[in-house]
Amino acid sequence: MDPSERRVVGSLLLLSSLTFLTLGFHSGQLEFVLEIVKKIFQTAVAGAP
């Protein structure tokens, strides 16, 4: 894959991520996702030596 193709794919992924983040803000589901991420990090930190 050429570097220009990689840039296009990266730009599309970034644009779709920002779109889904905006939809999450609008629909009020962002708090639910942040709670899940918080629990995942708590579990990961608890298992660290």
ABEGO torsion letter per residue (X at the ends): XBAAAAAAAAAAAAAAAAAAAAAAAAAGAAAAAAAAAAAAAAAAAAABX
